[in-house]
């Protein structure tokens, strides 16, 4: 498979190679400042480097911030690269503190490049009780002669997996209820209770969380979903990080067109 991250640099080299000074000014190319230093020649491109997603603590001197993918080991939890969790004292206890009632087959799936604040919690369907008659008490789990009701305990409804898209910001002490889907680029305000699906690039707040603002209009949301910058190679993301943060949906779609299909 072709490495997409090299294409912008290679294009620049092909266009400017005859003119050494222009090559030195080519975006995405770093130079040593001398004809040879550390074995690297002037004019030889060095691809931009992204932070290492396999490091648990990506910020030196800040133990409160962790990349979750290398940290989480629970089989019911899947988290994408570069998604981080911030907690002043218990950052490494994310699974214990934030993933609750992961008893059944359902999974918690969180995409790449998400930001999760302290106190956020994800309830999985193991928290549900059967509501088929007068009592919701789960007699069967306590064994003895009550085991005969275990089939009723296991009949509790489930909405399936809880899915958080890419580039989602989950605010302080958010509670995400079982089986919801949060779209790419969404923002969940602090202390929200997310009981229903959240559209891509929506801002939600409250209990239950409701859409209070759309970050972009429908046409721009479609552009952003087509661009899918979170799927770009790390080098391309690094090269275009400023545009990803402060550009327009059209800018990202235009860049995405220059990259080979993923």
Backbone bond lengths (Angstrom), bond angles and torsions (degrees), N, CA, C in turn:
res aa  C-N    CA-C-N  psi(-1)  N-CA   C-N-CA  omega(-1)  CA-C   N-CA-C  phi
1 X - - - 1.468 - - 1.527 109.55 -
2 X 1.326 115.61 137.11 1.465 119.94 -178.74 1.509 110.84 -68.92
3 X 1.323 117.01 140.70 1.461 122.55 178.46 1.512 109.14 -81.25
4 X 1.334 116.86 107.48 1.465 120.47 -177.92 1.510 112.42 -63.98
5 X 1.318 116.05 -29.41 1.459 119.11 -173.06 1.517 112.28 -67.07
6 X 1.344 118.42 -18.04 1.451 120.02 -178.38 1.508 112.40 -89.42
7 X 1.319 118.13 -19.66 1.445 119.15 -170.25 1.520 114.68 -58.96
8 X 1.361 120.35 -48.51 1.464 118.40 -179.68 1.517 112.76 -58.74
9 X 1.345 117.54 -38.60 1.451 120.28 179.70 1.519 110.70 -69.33
10 X 1.344 117.76 -43.38 1.455 120.37 179.92 1.521 110.96 -62.69
11 X 1.337 116.28 -39.95 1.459 119.66 177.45 1.511 110.52 -60.60
12 X 1.326 116.31 -42.69 1.452 121.64 179.47 1.526 110.78 -63.33
13 X 1.337 116.30 -42.35 1.465 120.14 179.43 1.516 110.65 -62.03
14 X 1.336 116.78 -45.52 1.458 120.25 -178.83 1.515 111.21 -62.21
15 X 1.330 116.54 -36.44 1.454 120.41 -176.64 1.522 112.01 -76.30
16 X 1.340 117.85 -33.25 1.458 120.05 -167.25 1.517 113.88 -118.35
17 X 1.291 117.77 -2.13 1.454 119.36 -175.54 1.519 114.69 -53.65
18 X 1.346 119.24 -35.34 1.467 117.13 -179.61 1.522 113.96 -65.51
19 X 1.303 117.90 -15.76 1.464 120.44 -174.83 1.519 108.14 -120.84
20 X 1.312 117.56 103.52 1.450 122.09 -171.48 1.520 112.54 -59.87
21 X 1.344 117.89 -42.63 1.449 119.75 -177.71 1.524 111.00 -64.79
22 X 1.346 117.15 -39.32 1.451 119.84 178.11 1.515 110.48 -65.13
23 X 1.320 117.04 -35.45 1.456 120.36 178.21 1.523 110.21 -63.42
24 X 1.329 116.18 -38.47 1.459 118.91 178.65 1.517 111.46 -62.71
25 X 1.349 117.61 -27.18 1.451 121.35 -178.40 1.526 112.89 -92.22
26 X 1.317 117.53 1.92 1.455 121.12 -174.66 1.527 110.57 -67.73
27 X 1.344 119.06 127.87 1.476 120.61 179.35 1.514 110.99 -59.34
28 X 1.334 115.58 142.08 1.451 120.70 176.23 1.502 114.64 85.36
29 X 1.376 117.97 -1.51 1.453 120.73 179.35 1.511 108.97 -109.99
30 X 1.323 116.43 129.26 1.451 122.22 176.28 1.518 108.68 -106.34
31 X 1.322 116.49 151.65 1.460 120.96 -175.97 1.521 109.80 -134.14
32 X 1.305 115.08 157.80 1.456 119.67 -174.38 1.520 112.79 -84.85
33 X 1.323 118.25 -19.69 1.453 120.66 -179.55 1.523 112.82 89.63
34 X 1.315 118.61 -4.19 1.451 122.37 174.78 1.509 107.67 -143.25
35 X 1.336 116.04 170.50 1.462 118.32 -176.20 1.504 111.29 -61.98
36 X 1.328 119.13 -35.80 1.450 121.26 176.87 1.524 108.18 -149.56
37 X 1.297 116.34 126.52 1.462 121.41 175.64 1.512 107.90 -146.18
38 X 1.308 116.20 129.45 1.467 121.80 -178.04 1.512 111.33 54.67
39 X 1.326 117.13 30.27 1.448 120.52 176.61 1.507 114.43 79.56
40 X 1.364 119.57 7.93 1.453 122.38 -178.42 1.519 108.61 -109.13
41 X 1.313 117.36 127.06 1.448 121.61 -178.85 1.524 110.76 -84.25
42 X 1.338 115.43 150.12 1.454 120.78 172.98 1.525 108.22 -60.43
43 X 1.335 115.86 137.31 1.450 120.21 177.66 1.510 113.65 89.70
44 X 1.319 117.87 -7.77 1.461 120.37 176.46 1.530 107.48 -88.75
45 X 1.336 118.25 121.63 1.458 120.39 -174.67 1.518 112.64 -68.98
46 X 1.344 115.85 142.69 1.456 122.67 171.85 1.520 106.78 -116.51
47 X 1.322 117.14 116.38 1.454 120.21 -175.99 1.526 110.42 -66.20
48 X 1.333 117.44 143.30 1.463 119.97 178.93 1.514 111.07 -61.34
49 X 1.319 116.23 142.78 1.451 121.59 -176.51 1.528 110.66 -105.49
50 X 1.319 116.09 129.35 1.459 121.63 174.25 1.526 109.42 -86.76
51 X 1.324 118.39 159.49 1.467 120.15 173.48 1.524 110.42 -58.37
52 X 1.296 116.04 154.13 1.466 121.74 -178.33 1.536 109.29 -77.03
53 X 1.334 119.16 115.00 1.461 120.62 -176.83 1.518 113.63 -74.98
54 X 1.331 117.53 -6.41 1.471 120.25 -179.98 1.520 112.74 -92.03
55 X 1.327 117.08 -1.85 1.463 121.75 178.91 1.523 109.13 -86.66
56 X 1.316 117.65 130.12 1.466 120.38 -178.38 1.521 110.75 -68.39
57 X 1.336 117.53 -46.49 1.467 121.51 -179.96 1.529 109.00 -106.52
58 X 1.332 118.19 96.41 1.465 120.38 -173.03 1.524 114.61 -80.20
59 X 1.334 118.21 -13.57 1.467 121.27 -177.91 1.522 108.35 -113.33
60 X 1.304 116.67 115.61 1.459 121.03 -178.16 1.525 110.73 -57.75
61 X 1.329 115.73 131.78 1.451 120.72 177.75 1.510 114.82 77.41
62 X 1.337 118.45 7.76 1.459 121.41 -179.75 1.530 109.66 -125.28
63 X 1.325 118.76 78.06 1.465 120.88 -179.19 1.516 113.66 -66.14
64 X 1.321 118.03 -11.28 1.464 120.64 -179.03 1.522 112.66 -76.12
65 X 1.325 117.72 -12.48 1.468 121.65 -178.78 1.522 109.44 -110.95
66 X 1.343 116.88 126.78 1.461 120.91 179.71 1.512 110.15 -132.34
67 X 1.335 115.98 142.28 1.456 120.74 163.99 1.529 106.72 -77.18
68 X 1.323 116.69 129.53 1.462 119.85 -171.74 1.529 113.94 -82.68
69 X 1.309 117.89 -29.31 1.467 118.59 -175.08 1.536 112.44 -58.22
70 X 1.340 119.70 -46.38 1.470 118.51 178.78 1.523 113.93 -75.63
71 X 1.320 117.06 -8.71 1.462 120.95 -175.14 1.527 112.47 -96.08
72 X 1.323 115.92 -37.94 1.463 120.79 -171.57 1.523 110.52 -81.80
73 X 1.334 115.82 136.24 1.467 120.62 -179.19 1.520 113.07 -127.70
74 X 1.315 118.89 -5.94 1.466 121.19 -177.43 1.533 109.43 -63.88
75 X 1.328 118.39 132.23 1.469 120.17 -176.79 1.523 113.96 -65.58
76 X 1.322 117.95 -18.18 1.460 120.72 -179.85 1.528 112.60 -90.53
77 X 1.324 117.40 1.61 1.467 120.75 -175.35 1.527 109.51 -120.71
78 X 1.318 115.84 127.58 1.469 122.08 176.27 1.526 108.55 -126.55
79 X 1.328 116.09 124.76 1.465 120.49 -176.15 1.523 109.28 -131.67
80 X 1.325 116.13 135.31 1.456 121.50 -177.25 1.517 113.08 -78.36
81 X 1.307 114.69 166.01 1.461 121.38 -179.37 1.530 111.11 -63.08
82 X 1.309 115.20 146.98 1.463 126.06 174.56 1.534 113.51 72.81
83 X 1.306 118.69 -2.57 1.468 119.20 172.30 1.521 108.46 -71.18
84 X 1.331 115.92 131.19 1.467 118.69 -175.76 1.527 111.33 -125.29
85 X 1.328 113.42 158.80 1.468 122.91 177.94 1.515 107.23 -125.22
86 X 1.330 115.26 137.57 1.464 120.94 -179.89 1.520 108.83 -119.44
87 X 1.327 115.73 123.23 1.467 120.47 175.42 1.524 107.71 -148.26
88 X 1.329 118.63 135.79 1.464 119.95 -173.96 1.525 114.55 -64.58
89 X 1.342 117.77 -28.31 1.469 119.09 -175.37 1.520 114.49 -133.51
90 X 1.336 118.66 -17.79 1.461 120.47 -171.80 1.523 111.80 -130.67
91 X 1.302 117.14 38.62 1.462 119.81 -177.76 1.524 112.11 -60.06
92 X 1.329 116.81 -38.64 1.460 119.74 -176.97 1.526 112.46 -79.48
93 X 1.321 118.35 -1.16 1.474 122.04 179.99 1.526 111.13 -103.23
94 X 1.317 116.72 27.44 1.464 120.95 -176.51 1.524 112.08 -54.19
95 X 1.323 117.57 -48.69 1.466 119.96 -177.88 1.524 111.46 -60.24
96 X 1.308 116.20 -40.89 1.464 120.92 -178.27 1.522 112.21 -69.82
97 X 1.328 116.37 -41.06 1.457 120.82 -172.93 1.525 113.77 -90.06
98 X 1.329 116.59 -34.39 1.463 119.88 -167.43 1.517 114.47 -106.74
99 X 1.318 118.41 -22.03 1.463 121.51 -178.64 1.528 107.77 -106.37
100 X 1.328 116.79 107.62 1.455 121.22 -170.52 1.532 111.37 -115.88
101 X 1.312 115.64 141.19 1.466 123.60 174.16 1.529 112.83 63.09
102 X 1.314 116.53 41.75 1.472 120.69 178.93 1.523 109.39 -86.70
103 X 1.330 116.40 63.09 1.452 121.65 -174.89 1.524 112.86 -96.26
104 X 1.307 118.39 -26.14 1.463 122.01 -171.57 1.509 113.17 -102.17
105 X 1.332 116.68 -164.09 1.468 120.71 -178.16 1.520 113.75 -79.26
106 X 1.322 117.39 -13.69 1.458 119.69 -176.53 1.536 110.54 -68.82
107 X 1.313 115.38 155.49 1.459 120.60 -174.32 1.527 111.04 -124.22
108 X 1.316 114.96 157.93 1.457 123.34 168.75 1.520 106.96 -105.22
109 X 1.324 116.37 119.13 1.464 122.01 -177.61 1.524 108.07 -120.93
110 X 1.317 116.22 119.79 1.469 122.27 -178.82 1.521 107.74 -122.18
111 X 1.317 116.70 134.18 1.448 121.65 -175.40 1.522 114.04 -77.71
112 X 1.321 114.42 -165.08 1.461 122.01 -177.77 1.535 110.35 -87.68
113 X 1.324 115.74 155.62 1.468 123.15 172.06 1.535 112.87 59.52
114 X 1.319 117.10 34.21 1.466 120.07 174.36 1.521 110.09 -92.99
115 X 1.315 115.75 151.55 1.467 122.51 177.02 1.520 107.79 -117.73
116 X 1.337 116.73 120.36 1.455 121.86 -175.52 1.524 108.68 -119.54
117 X 1.322 115.75 120.43 1.461 120.59 -175.33 1.526 111.05 -85.44
118 X 1.328 115.33 164.55 1.465 122.72 179.46 1.522 110.54 -56.12
119 X 1.318 115.35 141.85 1.455 120.80 175.89 1.507 115.26 84.39
120 X 1.341 118.05 -4.77 1.461 119.62 176.12 1.525 109.28 -66.11
121 X 1.322 116.73 141.31 1.458 121.31 -179.20 1.524 109.74 -137.23
122 X 1.329 114.14 144.12 1.458 121.88 179.08 1.528 108.15 -120.77
123 X 1.328 116.15 114.55 1.456 120.56 177.15 1.520 108.62 -90.75
124 X 1.324 116.24 125.68 1.455 120.74 175.96 1.526 109.76 -95.37
125 X 1.330 118.23 166.25 1.472 120.73 -172.09 1.514 115.16 -62.27
126 X 1.331 118.73 -13.19 1.458 119.52 174.77 1.512 112.64 -59.24
127 X 1.327 117.54 -15.09 1.464 121.36 177.82 1.521 112.37 -78.96
128 X 1.334 118.06 -15.28 1.461 120.46 -175.06 1.523 111.97 -73.23
129 X 1.322 116.28 146.83 1.456 123.57 174.31 1.531 108.53 -114.11
130 X 1.308 115.65 148.46 1.461 119.72 175.32 1.526 109.63 -66.76
131 X 1.321 115.70 138.71 1.464 121.86 -179.08 1.527 108.17 -127.85
132 X 1.313 114.62 63.17 1.465 120.55 -175.01 1.518 113.39 -105.63
133 X 1.315 116.75 -7.70 1.456 119.54 -177.15 1.513 110.57 -158.09
134 X 1.329 117.64 -158.02 1.471 120.28 -175.44 1.526 114.43 -61.03
135 X 1.364 118.38 -33.94 1.472 119.73 -174.76 1.523 111.11 -116.56
136 X 1.335 114.86 142.35 1.465 121.24 173.04 1.524 111.69 -100.34
137 X 1.331 118.18 6.92 1.466 121.97 -177.20 1.529 110.11 -67.90
138 X 1.365 118.08 131.44 1.470 120.90 -176.10 1.532 112.36 -86.51
139 X 1.311 117.31 68.77 1.475 121.67 -175.56 1.527 112.25 -48.27
140 X 1.324 117.04 -44.74 1.460 121.45 -169.95 1.508 115.70 -59.33
141 X 1.315 119.03 -28.31 1.470 119.95 -174.49 1.527 112.13 -71.03
142 X 1.349 117.29 -13.63 1.463 120.02 -177.00 1.525 112.85 -94.44
143 X 1.304 116.76 3.59 1.454 120.87 171.82 1.507 114.38 72.60
144 X 1.354 113.66 -153.08 1.468 122.46 -174.85 1.529 108.91 53.16
145 X 1.299 116.62 -142.07 1.463 118.88 -177.36 1.524 112.94 -71.62
146 X 1.342 116.43 -11.99 1.468 119.37 178.58 1.527 112.38 -75.62
147 X 1.324 117.87 -12.28 1.464 120.49 179.74 1.517 112.19 -57.64
148 X 1.319 117.34 -23.59 1.465 120.94 -179.19 1.528 112.20 -63.91
149 X 1.345 116.85 -13.50 1.473 119.69 179.33 1.528 112.45 -100.48
150 X 1.340 116.16 8.24 1.470 118.61 -174.81 1.524 112.33 -62.21
151 X 1.338 116.59 -30.67 1.465 118.53 178.26 1.524 110.85 -62.82
152 X 1.328 116.89 -32.30 1.462 119.75 177.37 1.525 111.24 -73.23
153 X 1.338 115.84 -38.16 1.466 119.17 176.20 1.526 109.91 -58.51
154 X 1.335 116.24 -44.11 1.466 120.61 -176.05 1.521 112.63 -76.26
155 X 1.317 116.96 -6.53 1.467 119.61 178.40 1.522 112.37 -85.49
156 X 1.320 117.36 3.97 1.471 120.27 178.26 1.523 109.61 -56.82
157 X 1.312 117.84 139.38 1.468 120.34 -176.54 1.523 111.84 -67.06
158 X 1.331 115.91 151.88 1.461 121.78 177.17 1.517 109.10 -136.74
159 X 1.317 115.81 137.44 1.463 120.92 175.62 1.522 111.21 -95.99
160 X 1.316 117.06 8.11 1.456 120.11 177.34 1.513 112.88 87.11
161 X 1.330 114.94 -157.27 1.464 121.29 -175.63 1.530 111.70 -64.76
162 X 1.322 115.45 150.95 1.459 122.40 168.72 1.518 107.20 -96.97
163 X 1.328 117.04 123.67 1.461 121.00 -171.56 1.530 109.73 -125.46
164 X 1.317 116.02 123.77 1.467 123.06 174.97 1.522 106.93 -111.67
165 X 1.313 117.29 127.14 1.456 121.38 -177.13 1.524 112.92 -72.17
166 X 1.310 115.86 -165.78 1.459 122.41 179.06 1.531 110.40 -86.38
167 X 1.326 116.48 152.55 1.468 122.58 173.29 1.532 111.66 57.53
168 X 1.317 115.78 44.31 1.474 121.09 178.94 1.527 108.96 -104.48
169 X 1.315 116.07 136.08 1.465 122.11 177.30 1.519 107.47 -105.67
170 X 1.338 116.57 117.26 1.458 123.02 -178.07 1.521 108.03 -110.22
171 X 1.316 116.16 115.64 1.455 121.83 -170.71 1.517 113.99 -78.31
172 X 1.306 114.32 173.29 1.469 125.15 -175.68 1.525 111.49 -54.32
173 X 1.328 115.84 128.42 1.461 124.39 175.34 1.525 113.50 58.59
174 X 1.319 115.98 30.59 1.466 119.47 172.26 1.522 109.60 -69.34
175 X 1.328 116.33 143.70 1.454 122.17 174.21 1.526 108.14 -117.76
176 X 1.334 116.03 119.61 1.461 121.83 179.38 1.523 108.17 -105.68
177 X 1.324 116.51 118.01 1.454 121.25 -176.50 1.526 111.45 -81.01
178 X 1.330 117.42 164.08 1.467 120.32 -172.19 1.523 113.82 -61.76
179 X 1.325 114.91 140.64 1.449 121.32 168.36 1.510 117.00 79.10
180 X 1.329 118.78 8.57 1.462 118.84 179.03 1.522 110.22 -85.08
181 X 1.325 115.25 159.92 1.462 122.06 175.14 1.522 108.07 -120.91
182 X 1.315 116.34 124.88 1.467 122.37 178.82 1.516 107.61 -107.77
183 X 1.317 116.83 122.20 1.446 121.88 -173.66 1.517 113.61 -72.77
184 X 1.336 115.41 161.68 1.460 121.94 178.12 1.530 110.26 -54.88
185 X 1.323 115.40 142.07 1.460 120.44 172.54 1.516 115.49 73.01
186 X 1.327 117.71 7.89 1.462 119.88 -179.00 1.524 110.81 -75.36
187 X 1.329 115.72 158.79 1.458 123.23 175.51 1.529 107.43 -125.12
188 X 1.332 116.11 125.30 1.462 121.83 179.58 1.522 107.85 -108.27
189 X 1.321 117.04 115.75 1.461 121.18 -176.26 1.523 110.99 -67.23
190 X 1.317 115.42 155.88 1.465 121.86 -179.29 1.522 111.18 -54.51
191 X 1.339 115.48 140.38 1.470 124.31 175.48 1.522 113.53 65.82
192 X 1.322 117.49 16.26 1.462 119.88 176.82 1.520 110.42 -72.82
193 X 1.322 115.97 152.64 1.463 122.76 171.70 1.525 106.59 -114.88
194 X 1.322 115.83 107.71 1.461 121.12 -174.35 1.528 108.16 -91.01
195 X 1.329 115.16 103.85 1.454 121.00 -176.66 1.515 112.83 -108.66
196 X 1.330 117.66 -7.26 1.461 122.01 -178.80 1.521 108.87 -139.90
197 X 1.319 115.59 164.62 1.460 120.58 -178.33 1.527 110.79 -60.24
198 X 1.335 115.48 147.54 1.464 122.59 -179.23 1.524 108.40 -114.81
199 X 1.335 118.81 126.54 1.467 120.46 -179.46 1.527 111.60 -67.05
200 X 1.330 117.33 156.84 1.472 120.08 175.58 1.529 111.31 -57.94
201 X 1.310 116.13 139.92 1.463 124.34 174.68 1.533 112.51 58.85
202 X 1.333 116.21 30.34 1.467 120.70 172.80 1.519 109.33 -100.10
203 X 1.328 116.18 151.67 1.460 122.69 171.09 1.517 106.51 -106.51
204 X 1.338 116.63 124.01 1.455 120.23 -179.48 1.519 109.62 -121.62
205 X 1.332 115.23 153.55 1.470 121.01 179.83 1.513 108.90 -155.47
206 X 1.345 115.47 156.11 1.443 121.05 171.23 1.510 114.50 103.06
207 X 1.340 114.71 -177.79 1.464 123.41 179.16 1.530 108.42 -133.88
208 X 1.323 116.85 103.98 1.470 127.38 -2.27 1.530 110.78 -74.98
209 X 1.335 115.61 154.99 1.461 120.07 -177.59 1.523 110.91 -64.53
210 X 1.320 115.24 133.23 1.465 121.66 177.49 1.521 109.13 -129.07
211 X 1.321 115.79 155.18 1.465 120.69 179.91 1.527 108.66 -68.34
212 X 1.334 115.64 123.31 1.464 120.26 177.00 1.524 111.75 -107.95
213 X 1.337 115.79 -17.10 1.465 118.89 179.84 1.516 109.17 -164.12
214 X 1.316 116.48 146.22 1.454 121.85 170.45 1.528 107.73 -100.18
215 X 1.316 116.72 128.70 1.458 119.47 -176.81 1.526 112.02 -69.81
216 X 1.316 116.95 -29.60 1.464 122.64 179.81 1.515 108.52 -144.17
217 X 1.326 115.68 159.38 1.466 118.10 176.08 1.529 109.76 -75.27
218 X 1.324 116.48 172.94 1.456 120.85 -173.02 1.524 112.22 -59.75
219 X 1.333 117.32 -40.00 1.460 120.26 -178.51 1.525 110.77 -64.64
220 X 1.333 116.54 -41.82 1.462 119.26 179.52 1.524 111.79 -70.19
221 X 1.327 117.22 -35.05 1.467 119.11 175.71 1.522 109.76 -60.84
222 X 1.315 117.24 -42.39 1.468 119.93 178.10 1.525 111.01 -62.64
223 X 1.332 117.36 -38.68 1.467 120.11 177.15 1.526 110.86 -62.31
224 X 1.323 116.22 -43.70 1.467 120.33 -178.94 1.524 111.50 -65.95
225 X 1.315 117.20 -39.17 1.459 119.84 178.93 1.523 111.07 -68.59
226 X 1.315 116.54 -34.68 1.472 118.81 175.77 1.521 110.83 -69.26
227 X 1.323 116.91 -39.90 1.471 120.14 -179.11 1.523 111.28 -66.95
228 X 1.332 117.20 -38.63 1.476 123.34 176.37 1.530 111.23 42.97
229 X 1.308 116.70 57.92 1.468 120.39 -173.22 1.527 112.40 -58.92
230 X 1.330 117.48 -27.90 1.465 121.37 -178.74 1.523 112.97 -64.92
231 X 1.334 116.18 -15.97 1.463 120.30 177.36 1.530 113.03 -94.40
232 X 1.318 117.10 -3.30 1.462 119.39 178.70 1.525 109.88 -68.10
233 X 1.323 117.25 157.30 1.476 119.31 174.24 1.531 110.24 -60.63
234 X 1.324 118.00 148.11 1.468 120.00 -179.37 1.522 113.58 -52.76
235 X 1.330 117.45 -37.77 1.466 119.08 -179.25 1.523 111.05 -64.88
236 X 1.324 117.40 -38.54 1.465 120.42 178.51 1.525 110.72 -69.18
237 X 1.321 116.79 -39.18 1.468 120.02 176.57 1.525 110.04 -62.33
238 X 1.328 116.45 -42.62 1.463 120.44 179.59 1.522 110.65 -63.45
239 X 1.316 116.55 -43.38 1.463 120.87 -179.31 1.524 111.80 -61.95
240 X 1.307 116.89 -35.54 1.463 121.09 -173.80 1.523 112.72 -110.79
241 X 1.329 118.15 21.56 1.462 120.97 -174.82 1.524 112.24 -58.58
242 X 1.321 117.47 -39.39 1.469 119.35 -179.02 1.519 110.77 -65.34
243 X 1.322 117.26 -38.12 1.459 120.02 178.29 1.520 110.61 -69.72
244 X 1.332 117.50 -38.25 1.461 120.91 177.65 1.525 109.99 -60.63
245 X 1.323 116.90 -37.80 1.465 120.87 -177.92 1.523 113.34 -82.24
246 X 1.325 118.01 -36.18 1.464 119.96 -169.53 1.515 114.45 -130.89
247 X 1.325 117.77 3.32 1.461 120.63 178.26 1.517 111.75 -84.64
248 X 1.311 115.31 -163.10 1.463 121.17 -179.89 1.525 109.41 -112.43
249 X 1.335 117.21 162.32 1.462 119.17 173.96 1.528 112.50 -55.91
250 X 1.317 116.83 -36.36 1.468 119.35 178.07 1.527 111.39 -65.46
251 X 1.331 116.89 -37.15 1.465 120.04 176.85 1.529 110.39 -60.18
252 X 1.328 116.46 -46.20 1.465 119.39 -178.03 1.528 111.36 -66.98
253 X 1.315 116.21 -39.15 1.468 118.41 178.30 1.521 110.89 -64.43
254 X 1.320 116.18 -37.37 1.466 120.41 179.30 1.528 110.47 -65.43
255 X 1.336 117.79 -42.53 1.462 120.81 177.39 1.520 110.48 -64.74
256 X 1.325 116.38 -42.07 1.466 120.06 -177.55 1.526 111.05 -60.58
257 X 1.325 117.10 -32.41 1.459 119.93 179.60 1.525 112.17 -67.39
258 X 1.319 117.26 -21.96 1.474 119.52 -179.46 1.528 111.80 -84.46
259 X 1.339 116.72 -8.14 1.460 120.45 -177.50 1.521 109.82 -100.35
260 X 1.311 118.07 144.54 1.463 119.86 176.16 1.519 110.48 -59.18
261 X 1.303 116.28 151.49 1.463 121.53 -178.21 1.513 110.63 -58.84
262 X 1.335 116.13 141.61 1.450 120.81 178.48 1.518 109.30 -114.82
